Amino acid sequence: MSAPLIGLTTYREEAAWGVWRQRADVLPAQYAAAVEAAGGVPVLLPPSDPDGAAVLAARLDGLVISGGADVDPGRYGADAHPRTASWRPDRDAWETALLDAADATGLPVLGVCRGMQVMAVRAGGVLDQHVPDLVHHEDHSPGADAFGEIAVATVAGTRLADLVGERLSVRCHHHQSVRTHPGFIASAHAADGTLEAMELSHDGPGERFCVGVQWHPETAADVGLLAGLVRAAASYAAR
């Protein structure tokens, strides 16, 4: 069986390399390296015309909606919080279209940080736009390029618990969180009550893999999550 193709959505940002400084499609290399380590083949998916999402998704075996900027609060009917900024309409539209296509075919999906939030908003959910307003600390996003280190507890009987265990320490960098998530069940929380993961319910090994987490599994040792996605993608490809 050939290695499954895993699509990774990318940022589109000002970037500098060599003598160049211009807009570029970029993604931390840890994402692709983590997919490769789990036995998958990474394919980068820069923001594109949403009309092409279904054609692209038909050629993939799995999909990762990557981290990045805040989701446009207009997509869930809210005014912007003073700390909500720099949302990317191109990514919002592209990733929503990819999720539509993934749902239509049963493509396995993992949402990472912003990716989980895009999944919730697409389903009709609402975000809390600044977590420190609720929990009164900055542990989920210490600032600059630093990751927060937090402990999360998974919900017994969920796919996530099967993959990573009852408790784990994770690296996170999010100032927003999911408040409501229609169609998904909660599968992990931080000690302060923040929802740290959600998933489609599953009743057996054949059920679709569709999980969102607020942390960054590509940066740490919880390889069970990415390995689970790659296994699901391989099964999807075989079907």
Secondary structure by P-SEA (a helix, b strand, c coil): ccbbbbbbbbbbccccccccccccccccaaaaaaaaaabbbbbbbccccccaaaaaaaacccccccccccccccccccccccccccccaaaaaaaaaaaaaaaacccbbbbccaaaaaaaaaabbbbccccccccccccccccccbbbbbbbbbccccccccccccbbbbbbbccccccccccccccccccccccccccccccccccbbbbbbcccccccccaaaaaaaaaaaaaaaac
